[in-house]
Structures are given as C-alpha cells and as structure tokens.
Amino acid sequence: MAGENLFELKFRLADGTDIGPSKYSPATTVTTLKEKIIAQWPRDKENGPRALNDVKLINGGKILENNKTLAESRLPVSELPGGVITMHVVLRPPMPEKNSEKLRKNSKKTAGCACAIL
C-alpha cells in the first residue's frame, strides 16, 4: 500500500470543529470511519453519538452507505491532488427514554381501524 493511494480525510462536526485529518486506505468502509468518529468524538461535547446509526457521513452532497468502501463511494480525490477531503458529520438527535416508551404505549392504543362506512 503506497502512501499515494491513501485518502486524507477530516470530519467536520455541526459546530465547525474537526476530527482529523487522518489517512485511510481506499478499502476502508464507511462503517469503520463511523466507528473512528465515535471513538474520537470530543468528550467535552454533549449529545455525542452512541451507535453507528446515530452518525451520517456526507461527502459531496451524498450520504455515504455503511457497507461501501471509500473507493466505492467515489470520493472526489482526483480534483484535490494531495488535498484533504472534508466529510460532514450529521447526528440523529437522541430520543429521550421517557418519550420513546410513551410512543410505544401510544402506538399500541392507536393500532385500530378508524374507517367509517357510509
């Protein structure tokens, strides 16, 4: 694996701070990137991601799929020779436990038919 084949990526958080830059192989999956983001999430920030599904990576206006590699995601590397590619990190807002429990209870109550036959 030559150093020229590596992608240099940084991850931009919603508040404008960055994680990285670091170099990654083209065979690195998006899932691996998300795991690295969760591990390196700044501890001083509230509401950090808890699971992979809490994180979305956006590059070039496209949401990257977990099972794809960087090479399959077609990063615009050729446009940036030797440059750092910035990916945007979007978090799914955390759902409080009380609300999710209440929603489950309400969904059971409203599971009937509300049709009227005239």
C-alpha positions in Angstrom: 0.0 0.0 0.0 1.7 3.1 -1.2 1.2 6.5 0.6 -0.1 7.9 -2.7 -3.1 5.6 -2.6 -4.3 6.8 0.8 -7.1 9.3 1.2 -6.6 12.1 3.7 -9.9 12.8 5.4 -11.2 15.1 8.1 -14.6 15.1 9.6 -16.4 18.4 10.1 -18.9 18.5 13.0 -22.0 20.7 13.1 -20.3 23.3 15.3 -17.5 23.7 12.8 -14.8 21.7 14.7 -13.0 18.9 13.0 -11.8 15.4 13.8 -8.7 14.6 11.9 -7.2 14.8 9.4 -6.1 11.1 9.1 -5.1 8.9 6.2 -7.3 5.9 5.1 -7.0 3.2 2.6 -9.4 3.1 -0.3 -10.6 -0.3 1.1 -11.8 1.3 4.4 -15.5 1.0 4.9 -17.8 3.8 5.9 -18.7 1.7 9.0 -15.0 1.8 10.0 -15.0 5.6 9.6 -18.1 6.0 11.8 -16.5 3.8 14.5 -13.4 6.0 14.4 -15.6 9.2 14.7 -17.4 7.7 17.7 -14.1 6.8 19.3 -12.6 10.2 18.7 -15.7 12.3 19.5 -14.7 15.2 21.7 -15.5 14.4 25.3 -16.4 18.0 26.1 -19.3 18.0 23.7 -22.8 17.0 24.8 -25.1 14.6 22.9 -22.3 12.6 21.2 -23.2 9.6 19.1 -23.9 6.3 20.9 -24.2 4.0 17.9 -23.3 3.8 14.2 -26.9 4.6 13.2 -26.6 7.9 15.1 -24.0 9.1 12.6 -24.4 10.1 8.9 -21.4 11.0 6.8 -21.9 13.4 3.9 -19.4 13.9 1.1 -20.1 16.0 -2.0 -23.8 16.3 -1.0 -24.2 12.5 -0.9 -24.9 10.4 2.2 -22.4 7.5 2.3 -23.7 4.0 2.8 -22.2 1.9 5.7 -21.4 -1.2 3.7 -19.4 0.7 0.9 -15.7 1.3 0.9 -14.1 4.7 0.2 -13.2 3.6 -3.3 -16.8 2.6 -4.0 -18.1 5.9 -2.6 -16.3 7.7 -5.4 -14.6 10.4 -3.4 -13.5 13.4 -5.5 -9.8 12.7 -5.0 -8.7 13.5 -8.5 -9.9 17.1 -8.0 -7.7 17.5 -4.9 -4.3 16.2 -5.6 -2.6 15.9 -2.2 -5.5 17.7 -0.6 -7.6 16.8 2.5 -11.2 15.7 1.8 -13.7 17.1 4.3 -16.7 14.9 5.2 -19.6 16.4 7.1 -20.9 14.6 10.2 -24.6 14.7 10.9 -26.1 13.2 14.1 -29.5 11.9 14.6 -30.9 13.7 17.7 -31.1 11.5 20.7 -34.6 10.4 21.7 -35.2 10.5 25.5 -36.1 7.2 27.0 -39.4 8.5 28.5 -40.6 9.7 25.1 -39.7 6.5 23.3 -41.6 4.5 26.0 -44.6 6.8 25.7 -44.6 6.5 21.9 -44.6 2.7 22.2 -47.6 2.7 24.5 -49.5 5.2 22.3 -48.8 3.1 19.2 -50.4 0.1 20.7 -53.5 2.1 21.6 -53.9 3.6 18.1 -53.4 0.4 16.2 -57.1 0.0 15.3 -59.1 1.0 12.2 -60.7 4.3 12.1 -62.7 3.8 8.9 -66.4 4.8 8.5 -68.7 3.0 6.0 -71.5 5.2 4.7 
